Amino acid sequence: MTTSTRNVPSHESPAQAGPIRPQSLRQWLGLVLGITVPLGPPLALHLFSAFSILWAVTGALWRSQRRWARLARPLLALGAVFPFVYLFTLRPRMHRWGATETEAAKPLPGDEATPHPALRVTHAVTINAPVADVWPWLAQIGQREGGFYSYAWLENLAGCEIKNADRIHPEWQQRAVGGAVYLHPALPLTLCIWEPPRALGLEGWGTWVLEALDATHTRLLARSNIPAGAAAWFFAFFIEIPHFIMQRKMLLGIKRRAERMAQQ
């Protein structure tokens, strides 16, 4: 099996494959859902928290004696406190869920593309299976291939049209750097790292790395580096919560499938 690095053209680059341009109302609806489903809940949460803080600061919530205000006080108080709990307690844990301090700090393939990230997210899970039983599941990720082993019903609510594979497909095991890996029918990403059976990376998204602990245990790490500027702000406000929820499920999905295969 050939080991590739990055920036090597392949027979199917995203520029050649290209996104599927909406041609019907159903496709347009899928594109709209693909944007609003992941971004809508974080936006609603931020607006609710801002509204709650405003009411708390101005004192309007506490002065009103209307029945709806008395009923809303506990919920709005929670909304006012939530941003601070999230920033100082939940967020740091989300950024390194499952990862040790050493794993979160050490360099991984793909880090060189963003040497000074504004945000670095490292997730990890231990899999009770050898690397050889884990890599095939990782190798076949993609909307057009084996899916992402996450919450397919949420992905499909966003128009992704994903079906998670529950077996290894030999026809999906060969890739080349520069090829397209689809997240959504309208969103191909470039495969920038392909180092079987160790690492797979998607440009602008992140890298997944396998490290053998011993002959029967593997550490699966996921790393995302977000550059400073608008990308970091956009990620922080709209992406990091759904990203954490979906990637955590993805790692656990790979773990479950690989461990099942190792027991066969």
Secondary structure as UniProt FT lines:
FT   HELIX           14..17
FT   HELIX           25..58
FT   HELIX           60..63
FT   HELIX           67..85
FT   HELIX           86..90
FT   HELIX           91..95
FT   TURN            96..98
FT   HELIX           101..105
FT   TURN            109..110
FT   HELIX           111..113
FT   STRAND          119..127
FT   HELIX           131..139
FT   TURN            143..146
FT   HELIX           152..157
FT   TURN            158..159
FT   HELIX           170..172
FT   TURN            177..178
FT   STRAND          180..184
FT   TURN            185..186
FT   STRAND          187..195
FT   TURN            196..198
FT   STRAND          199..202
FT   TURN            203..205
FT   STRAND          206..214
FT   TURN            215..216
FT   STRAND          217..226
FT   TURN            228..229
FT   HELIX           230..234
FT   HELIX           235..239
FT   HELIX           240..263
//
